[in-house]
Every structure is written in structure tokens, then in C-alpha cells.
Amino acid sequence: MQTPWTVLKVLNWTVDYFTAHQVPEPRLSAELLLAHTLQCRRIDLYLQFDRILSLQERSRFREYVQRRVRREPVPYILGETEFYGLPFFVQPGVLIPRPETELLVDSVIEECKRLDFKHPNILDLGTGAGCIAIVLAQQFPGARIQAIDIEKSAVELAKKNARRYRVHVEWQVADAFDFLTQTSQRFQVLVSNPPYVARKDWAQLPPEVREHEPRTALDGGSDGLDFYRKLVPLINRVLTHPGLVALETGYDQARRVAEMLTRAGLKTQIRKDYQQIERVVIGTS
């Protein structure tokens, strides 16, 4: 008689299977996918090791495992990921929020408080799933926040996330540079996590990123700096004085971006992420 497929047996088998197929973080992936299948928390798996999975649960979990072996990112399989301690909906075609971007949000919050921007007028460029704009809307009730993205699917997802947290953000499908060139508005805060992967580095990206996430949200041109070169000349026509610019950057890019902002007349500072990589560039007018 075959041994029943208990939670413990399924977990152990999946970890071995993922390991054999060189799936990163095999145990974490297995736990997240199984918890999602059983509609429980990861910690709950350890409280029910002897639970036997139904045929339906095994079938659903098998589908998730095969998707993960094809290196589809876990957040796309789950349909959500955590950012700033909150779950956000994600979907294929929209960039998955990264922990590093939490530093960008922290930097905006700290600088707004330092500049005494109690109800700041904020523009989020390339909003993606809307995480930056939504967290800032929570942190600054009464702020006017506009968020734009060139992809309609991203804006629709961002709206869904905003409804989840009952915050008001003005969403718009637009090209960032067309918007900045044409608008007559001025903003106290410009924030962006733009495409910054250098094209020469594309082939070295993990399959989860290279094969599944939207290239338009990642590809920053030959050296990764195309977005910044286009943005910086437009900053002074839309930024108030005093005003704040906060930009996420890739590895070894922060100093070059800071130099661009300095040449545009802004005072700059660089902040390191949790891995001590220079990640966020702050400019103030």
C-alpha cells in the first residue's frame, strides 16, 4: 500500500525535486506554494505535518510545482507578494516589487518630514503595481498623489491594489516623458523605480526575471542609465522649490545618477540598501 501524501511527505519530495532542478530557495518555494494550495499560513504547515492532501489539492499543487520548475516567479503563481509589510496583488506583465524599493519609500517619507511636507503633491513615475504610491498615500493622508505607467495592465492592477487599501491615488496610463513635457503641474516630490538593468547584463539575469518579468520595466539601455538621462533635464520644469527627487538605481549606478542631479542644480545624497549597495539617490531643490 502506498504511503499517503501527507504535508510532510509532499514538502520533502518537493524540496528534493526543486533542488534537483536547481530552483532557487527550494524549501521556501515549496512552503509558499503548499501553503497557498492549502489556504493556510506557512507556519501552519508545521502544525499539520500528518494532514493528508486530497486528490484536488495534490493536482493543484502539482500544477504550481511545474510552473516553478519552469522558473516562473513564486509571486506570479501566488498572485500576490509582500511589500512594506502588506500583501499586494501581482500578475504577469507587471514588475514584482522588490524589498530594495522599501528603502526608496522610507527615503521619501523621511525627506518629506524633514522638509515639512505635510500634504505633499507627489508624482510616481512608472508605478507598476502601485506599491510606492499606495504606501505613501497611507503615510501622508491628505496628500495629492499621481501615479503613471505606460502599461494599461499595470495601472489596472495598481487600481485594484488601491481599492484593497482604500486609498486615493490619481492613476494615469501615460509615457513618463510625454507627461513631464506636456504637463503644466508642479510637484513637491518626484519618485521613481525606473528600468535600470544594463542591456549587456541581460543574459546574466535569473530566468525568473529574464524570461517572465516585463522587459520594458527592466531594460535601461546599453548602460542602464537611459531613463535618468531623459528624466533629469525635465526635473526643473515640474519640481517645486523646495522639492524632492527620489530615484532607485542599480548596482554601481548611484554616483553617476547623483552627478546628473548635481549638474541640474540639486543637492544630492546616496543611501545604501540592506546589502550595503548604493541604491537610492535623493535630490533636493
N, C-alpha and C positions, 0 to 999 in steps of 0.2 A: 504494500500500500504506500502511495506517495505521501511524503511528509507535507502537511498543509502549508500553504503560503502565508505565513504569519508576517506581521510587521517586521520583526527582527530578521527573518529569513529574506524577505524582499529587500530590506535595506542592505544587508551584507552582500547579497547577489548583485545588486545594482552598483554598489561601490566597486566591487571587483570588475564588473562589466565596463564601467566608466574608466577605471584605471587601465584596463587592457586597451581601451580605445583612446587613451591619452586625453580624456576630458578633464579640464582644469577643475580643481576643488571637487573631487568626486563625491566625497561624503556630504558636503554642503549641498551640492546639486541634488543628490539622492534624497536628502531630508526635505529640502524645499518642495521638490516635485511630489513626494509621497504625502507630505502634509497637505499640499494643495488638493491632491486626489481624495484624501480622506476628510477634507474640510476641517482641519484642526491645526493647532499651532505646532511648531517643530518640537517644542518641549513635550507636548502631549504624546508624541511618538514613543518617548521613553517610558511613558506610563502605561503603555498598552502593547508591549512587545509581543504578547501572545495572541493579540487580535488576528483573526483570520480574514483575509481580504476576500470579498465577494468576486464572482466572475466579472461583473461590471467594473468594479474598482480595479481589478487586475488589467482589464482591457484598456481602460482609460490611462492607467499608469504606464502601460507598455507603449502607448502612443507618445506620451511625454518623454519617455526614455529614448525612443528612437529619434525624436526631434532634437533632443540634447546631444545625442551621438553625432548628429549632423551639424553640431556646433551652433544650433540656434540658441541665442542667449536665454537664460532662465527667465528674466523679466518678461520677455515676449511670450513665453509659454504660460507663465502665470497670469499675464495681463496686467501686472502692476509691479511697482518697485517702491522702495522706501527712499525718501529724500527729506532731510531736515526733521527726521523722526515721524514723518507722516507717510501713509501709503498714497501713491499716485498711480492713476491708470497709465499704462504704456501700451504701445502697439507697433507692429512692424511698419516701417516707413517714417517713424518719428524717433529721434535720438533718445537713448536711455539716459536719464540723469545720472551723473557721477557724484560720488562723495566729495571729490575735489571742489565741485561747484558750490558746496555748502560754504566754503571759505569765501567765495565771491559774495554770497548773500550776507555772511557775517560782516564782511568789509563794508558793504553798503549800509548796513544797519549802524555800525559803529561810526562811520563818517557822517551819516545823516544826523546822528545825535550830537557829534562834535560840532557840526555846522549849524545846529539848532534848526534843522529842517523838520518841523513837527508834522506837517502835512505836505510832504514833498510831491512835486509833479515829476513822475518817473516814466522813462521810456525804456522798455526792454526790447532789444533788437535780436531777432531770431529766437523767439520764445520757446519753440519746441513744444513739449508737453505742458508748458506754462508754470513750471515749478517755481522759478525765480519770482515771477510776478505775483503768484498766489501767496507765497510766504511773505513777501514784502507787503502785500495787502493786509495780511494778518498782523504784521508787526506795526504798521502805520495806518490805523483806522482813520478814514477821512482823507487819505492821500489820493491823488488822481494818478492812476497807473494805466499807461497804454502799452500794449504788447503786440508786436507784429511778427509775422513769419511769412515767408514766400510760399509755403506749402499749406494749402487749404486743409488737408488732413490733420496737420499739426494744430492749426487753430481750432478745428472742431474738437480735437482731443483736449486741448487746453480749456476750452469752454466746459467740457464735461468735468474736468478736474475742478474748475472754479465752482461749478454747481455743487460739487461734493462738499466743498468747504464754505459755501455761501458767502463768497467774497465777490466784490465788483471790480472787474478789470475791463477796460475797453480793448477788445480784440480786433485785429485787422489783418486781412491777407494782403501783403504788400512786399515789394522788394525794399530792403532796408535803405539802399542808397537813393532810390527813386523817392522814397518817403522823405528822407532827410533833405534832399534837394528841393522838393516841392512845398514842404510844409512851411507855414508861417508861424508855427508854435515855437515856444522856447521851453526847455526842460531844465529842472534843477539837477536831475540825475539821469545819466545815460548808463545803462548796464547791459553787458552782452557776454555770452559764452559762445563765441563765433567758431566757424570752421578754422582749425589751425594745424591740421596734420599736413606735413610737407609731402608733396607728391612722391618724392624719392623714398619716403619711408612707408609708402602704402603697402608694398608687398610684405613688409615685416609685421604688419598688424595681425593680431589674433584673428582666426577665422570668424569668431563671433562678431567682431567689428567689421572686418573687411568684406565678408560675404552676406551680412544680414542687416547692418545698420545703414541709414541713408548716406550715400557718399556726399550729397550736397551739404549735409550738416557737418561734415568732417574735413573735406578736401580744401586746404587753404592755399593751394597753388604750389609752385615749384619749391618754395622755402617755407610755406605755411603762413606767410605774412600778408597775403593779398587783401584780406578783409581789413586789416589795420591800415594799410596804405590808402585804401579808399575811404575809410571812416574818418581818419584824423583831419584831413582838410575840411571836412564838413562840420566838425565839432563846434567851432566858434560861432557858426551861424545859428545853432539851435540851443546852445548851452547858456544858462543864465550866469550871472556873476553876483555872488559866489555860485559855483556849480561843481558837480562831481561826475567824474567818469570812472567806471569800474569795469575792467576787462579781464577775462580769464585768458591765459596764454599757455602754450605748450612748452615742453622741456626746452630750455636754452633759448627761449624767445623773449622773456620778460624784459631784459635790459634793452633789447632793440626796440620793443614797443614803448618802453619808458622814454627812450631817446626821441621817438616820434612825437610823443605828447609834450616833452620838454621843448622841442623846436616849435610846437604850436602855442607855446606860452603858458603851459600848465605846470604846476608844481607836482612832482611825482614821488611815489613811493612804491615799493615792491613788497609783497607779502608771500611767505613760504607756506606750502601746504604741509600735511601731516608727515610726508616723506621728505621734508626739507627741500622740496623743489620750488624754485621761484615761480609762483603760479598766478598771482593776481597783481595787476598793475592798477594803481589808483592815481588819478589825475584830478587836481582841483584848480579852479579858475579864481 
